[in-house]
Every structure is written in structure tokens, then in C-alpha cells.
Amino acid sequence: MKKTIVCIGGSKGIGEAVIKKLLAEEHHVHLYSRTIPPEVMSNSNLLTHVQYDANDVFVADTLPEEVDGYIYFPGSINLRPFERLSIEEFQADLDINYLHNVRILQKVMGKLKKSTNDASVVFFSTVAVQTGMPFHASIAGAKGALEGLTRSLASEYAPKVRVNCISPSLTETPLAEKITSNEKMREASATKHPMKRIGTADDLANLAVFLLSSESSWITGQNISCDGGMNCLK
Ligand SMILES: NC(=O)c1ccc[n+]([C@@H]2O[C@H](COP(=O)([O-])OP(=O)(O)OC[C@H]3O[C@@H](n4cnc5c(N)ncnc54)[C@H](OP(=O)(O)O)[C@@H]3O)[C@@H](O)[C@H]2O)c1
């Protein structure tokens, strides 16, 4: 069954890959983002774009009549020694990864609860929550909050709305460009992964589209690693 999915962010990286797959499966996508790639726009009969910055107030009037899915993409990679991280940096990471998502989802939840089409919510955490990594204090704290939110909301809204979270390891996207564009750092990271490569946007998009679809209708409250084995294998 075709769904109507609200996507926050998604003009590039994992979000762009998810939106392309959703449109290819003929779902309706309501994309809230600062920019939009032209090739995605060409399938415009299924795509509605609302110019939006997640730092701004979310206006619920712009939502479609029915909402069967919600996915939030904005995130950050701010890796610094703990004592050199300012409290403002902690706050900024918490805002973009967690609090903005909370504020928006509070306004979308009413519509998700009314869905008769297996409503599903998907968040993105990071491998660095389950596996301690140096210099990840700020991002791990913010994404850890998101993992707690996942389980709590999944419990509160079952059986009406499913809520799941995906935890990637290093993935080739504009967000990770500083690391992946450096051949030495990229190779070193690939070697650390049991699967001996870093992730692609499609690796993550395949899982996200599955979690949004009714093929995953008995999965809720989960944090699912998609990380080349990084979080649990030696
Ligand atoms: N890539 C990795 O290695 C990695 C690893 C672990 C976790 N993750 C998580 O996976 C998620 C997706 O990451 P990604 O690598 O695909 O990131 P990305 O390449 O930076 O893409 C993020 C998307 O969010 C949008 N966005 C960012 N800030 C926004 C804002 N203020 N308002 C509206 N939209 C905004 C961006 O679009 P515009 O700039 O056009 O608005 C972009 O489409 C993130 O939550 C990230 O933390 C990624």
C-alpha cells in the first residue's frame, strides 16, 4: 500500500537515497529541507517540498492530510576531546540531533496516530552510542537521548505508531566528507570495520525504507545497527 511520508532534511546523503527509493516505490514524500536536489524534483508529482530549516518553528499547517511515516535526517559530526568541547557545542549537537526532532514530531504525532496504514517513525543514531569511542562525547550524548526516546515513544504509542532507530557507522555522505575525502583516514576506518569497508548511503537507505514499510510491521522499539559489524564484532 502506498504511504505518505514526512521527511525532515534529505536533500543529500542518506536522506536523498531514502527519498529516491520512496519515490521509486511510488510513495508520497513531503520533504522539509533547506535545499532540494534537482533530479529528485523531476519526480514532482509524488514529491511536495516545503522550504524549512530545522532550527525554525515547525508549522503544522503545512502537513499533508494523512501521514503514515516520519523520518528525521539532520545530524552532526563534531569530534573533539571532552575538555575542549564547549557547552555551546553540546547544546548545538543536542538541538540538531534531538530537540528539533522532538519539537517537530510533537506536531506530527497527532496525524501519525490517525493513520490506518501502519504508521512508522525512523530516527538516526550512531554506532558511537553502543560502542565507546574517544572524542565522541557530544554526539554520543545527543544520539543516546534519541535512542532513549525511541524506546519510550515505541512503548507509549504501540500499537498505533511504530518507532525505530538506525545506528550507522562511518558512511560516505557530505556529513562525513572531512573523514572520507582523506584517503588515509578512509582506509584506516574501512580496515577497522569487520566488513572492511565504510557504509554507503544506500546501505542505510535500504534499512530505513524497510522500517517505514509495512514489511516491518512487527518491529518497534528497536535500535538497529547498520555498521559493517563495527559495534559487536572483533
Ligand atoms: N554519515 C555518517 O558517517 C553517519 C554516521 C553516523 C550517524 N549518521 C547520522 O545519519 C543521519 C544522516 O546523515 P548524513 O550523513 O546523510 O548527513 P548529511 O549528508 O549532512 O545530510 C543531512 C541532511 O539533513 C539536512 N539538514 C541538515 N541540517 C538541517 C537543518 N538545520 N534543517 C533542515 N535540514 C537540515 C541536510 O539538508 P540541507 O543542508 O539541504 O538542509 C541533509 O539533506 C544524521 O542524523 C547523522 O547524524 C551519519
The ligand as an SDF file (V2000), in Angstrom:
LIG
                    3D

 48 52  0  0  0  0  0  0  0  0999 V2000
   27.4230    9.8310    7.5600 N   0  0  0  0  0  0  0  0  0  0  0  0
   27.8590    9.1940    8.6440 C   0  0  0  0  0  0  0  0  0  0  0  0
   29.0060    8.7280    8.7190 O   0  0  0  0  0  0  0  0  0  0  0  0
   26.9230    8.9920    9.8150 C   0  0  0  0  0  0  0  0  0  0  0  0
   27.3720    8.1940   10.8770 C   0  0  0  0  0  0  0  0  0  0  0  0
   26.5490    8.0220   11.9840 C   0  0  0  0  0  0  0  0  0  0  0  0
   25.2910    8.6420   12.0160 C   0  0  0  0  0  0  0  0  0  0  0  0
   24.8780    9.3980   10.9630 N   0  0  0  0  0  0  0  0  0  0  0  0
   23.5550   10.0490   11.0640 C   0  0  0  0  0  0  0  0  0  0  0  0
   22.7570    9.7830    9.9320 O   0  0  0  0  0  0  0  0  0  0  0  0
   21.9000   10.9070    9.6640 C   0  0  0  0  0  0  0  0  0  0  0  0
   22.0180   11.3070    8.2020 C   0  0  0  0  0  0  0  0  0  0  0  0
   23.3850   11.6660    7.9840 O   0  0  0  0  0  0  0  0  0  0  0  0
   24.0120   12.0310    6.5650 P   0  0  0  0  0  0  0  0  0  0  0  0
   25.4000   11.5510    6.6400 O   0  0  0  0  0  0  0  0  0  0  0  0
   23.1340   11.6340    5.4430 O   0  0  0  0  0  0  0  0  0  0  0  0
   24.0380   13.6240    6.7110 O   0  0  0  0  0  0  0  0  0  0  0  0
   24.1620   14.7930    5.5950 P   0  0  0  0  0  0  0  0  0  0  0  0
   24.9290   14.3020    4.4510 O   0  0  0  0  0  0  0  0  0  0  0  0
   24.6460   16.0050    6.3110 O   0  0  0  0  0  0  0  0  0  0  0  0
   22.6490   15.0250    5.2630 O   0  0  0  0  0  0  0  0  0  0  0  0
   21.7930   15.5240    6.2750 C   0  0  0  0  0  0  0  0  0  0  0  0
   20.5310   16.1040    5.6700 C   0  0  0  0  0  0  0  0  0  0  0  0
   19.8740   16.8660    6.6830 O   0  0  0  0  0  0  0  0  0  0  0  0
   19.5990   18.1670    6.1660 C   0  0  0  0  0  0  0  0  0  0  0  0
   19.7660   19.1650    7.1950 N   0  0  0  0  0  0  0  0  0  0  0  0
   20.8840   19.4050    7.9450 C   0  0  0  0  0  0  0  0  0  0  0  0
   20.6640   20.4260    8.7690 N   0  0  0  0  0  0  0  0  0  0  0  0
   19.3870   20.8290    8.5400 C   0  0  0  0  0  0  0  0  0  0  0  0
   18.5740   21.8480    9.0680 C   0  0  0  0  0  0  0  0  0  0  0  0
   19.0200   22.6810   10.0160 N   0  0  0  0  0  0  0  0  0  0  0  0
   17.3010   21.9640    8.6010 N   0  0  0  0  0  0  0  0  0  0  0  0
   16.8260   21.1520    7.6300 C   0  0  0  0  0  0  0  0  0  0  0  0
   17.5540   20.1720    7.0830 N   0  0  0  0  0  0  0  0  0  0  0  0
   18.8140   20.0380    7.5240 C   0  0  0  0  0  0  0  0  0  0  0  0
   20.5770   18.3980    5.0460 C   0  0  0  0  0  0  0  0  0  0  0  0
   19.9770   19.1680    4.0270 O   0  0  0  0  0  0  0  0  0  0  0  0
   20.2280   20.7330    3.7600 P   0  0  0  0  0  0  0  0  0  0  0  0
   21.6480   21.0310    4.1720 O   0  0  0  0  0  0  0  0  0  0  0  0
   19.9520   20.8930    2.3230 O   0  0  0  0  0  0  0  0  0  0  0  0
   19.2080   21.3900    4.5890 O   0  0  0  0  0  0  0  0  0  0  0  0
   20.8010   16.9970    4.5010 C   0  0  0  0  0  0  0  0  0  0  0  0
   19.8750   16.6860    3.4950 O   0  0  0  0  0  0  0  0  0  0  0  0
   22.3330   12.0260   10.6320 C   0  0  0  0  0  0  0  0  0  0  0  0
   21.4300   12.0930   11.6960 O   0  0  0  0  0  0  0  0  0  0  0  0
   23.7040   11.5690   11.1240 C   0  0  0  0  0  0  0  0  0  0  0  0
   23.9780   12.0100   12.4410 O   0  0  0  0  0  0  0  0  0  0  0  0
   25.6470    9.5900    9.8650 C   0  0  0  0  0  0  0  0  0  0  0  0
  1  2  1  0
  2  3  2  0
  2  4  1  0
  4  5  1  0
  4 48  2  0
  5  6  2  0
  6  7  1  0
  7  8  2  0
  8  9  1  0
  8 48  1  0
  9 10  1  0
  9 46  1  0
 10 11  1  0
 11 12  1  0
 11 44  1  0
 12 13  1  0
 13 14  1  0
 14 15  2  0
 14 16  1  0
 14 17  1  0
 17 18  1  0
 18 19  2  0
 18 20  1  0
 18 21  1  0
 21 22  1  0
 22 23  1  0
 23 24  1  0
 23 42  1  0
 24 25  1  0
 25 26  1  0
 25 36  1  0
 26 27  1  0
 26 35  1  0
 27 28  2  0
 28 29  1  0
 29 30  1  0
 29 35  2  0
 30 31  1  0
 30 32  2  0
 32 33  1  0
 33 34  2  0
 34 35  1  0
 36 37  1  0
 36 42  1  0
 37 38  1  0
 38 39  2  0
 38 40  1  0
 38 41  1  0
 42 43  1  0
 44 45  1  0
 44 46  1  0
 46 47  1  0
M  CHG  2   8   1  16  -1
M  END
$$$$
